[in-house]
Amino acid sequence: MANEVSVVTPEQRDLAVVEVSSRLVACNGGGGVLGHPLTYYEVGPEGVAVCNYCDKKFVLAHPTGEAHG
């Protein structure tokens, strides 16, 4: 199984909460002059990770262990 990394896109720059599909996320604040250094976070068991620079919250779309329909 390949490891996936969810990265903030320019379209998500202004979102306070970003839904992701992988447990490993990378945030650069949306890039460009409004961004910050690229940092990586692991979504914890509660299904959430928060960027230490911009406070963007990453929420796992389907946390592991939960039923999907």
C-alpha positions in Angstrom: 0.0 0.0 0.0 1.5 3.3 -1.0 1.6 6.2 1.5 -0.5 9.1 0.4 0.1 12.7 1.4 -2.7 15.3 1.2 -1.4 18.8 0.4 -3.2 22.1 0.7 -4.1 23.5 -2.7 -4.4 27.2 -3.6 -8.2 26.7 -3.7 -8.2 25.6 -0.1 -6.0 28.5 1.2 -8.9 30.4 2.7 -10.7 27.3 4.2 -10.4 26.9 8.0 -11.1 23.2 7.7 -9.9 20.9 4.9 -11.2 17.4 4.4 -8.5 14.9 3.6 -8.4 11.3 2.5 -5.0 10.3 4.0 -3.6 10.3 7.5 -0.4 12.2 6.4 -1.0 15.8 5.5 1.3 18.6 4.3 0.5 22.3 4.8 2.3 25.3 3.3 -0.6 27.7 4.0 -1.7 27.5 0.4 1.6 28.6 -1.1 2.7 31.8 -2.6 3.4 34.9 -0.6 0.6 34.1 1.8 2.1 30.7 2.6 4.6 29.4 5.2 7.2 26.6 5.3 6.0 23.2 4.2 5.2 21.2 7.3 3.9 17.6 7.7 1.3 16.3 10.2 -0.2 13.0 11.0 -3.9 12.8 11.5 -4.4 11.3 14.9 -6.9 8.7 16.1 -9.5 11.4 16.6 -9.4 12.1 12.9 -8.0 15.7 13.1 -4.6 17.4 12.7 -4.0 21.2 13.1 -1.2 23.2 11.4 1.2 24.9 13.8 1.6 27.9 11.5 -1.8 28.8 10.2 -4.1 26.8 12.4 -5.7 25.1 9.4 -7.6 22.0 10.6 -7.4 18.8 8.6 -10.2 16.4 9.1 -10.1 12.8 7.8 -13.0 12.1 5.5 -13.4 8.5 6.6 -11.5 7.7 9.8 -10.0 4.2 9.9 -12.2 1.8 11.7 -15.5 3.5 10.9 -18.1 2.0 8.7 -18.6 3.6 5.3 -22.3 3.2 4.6 
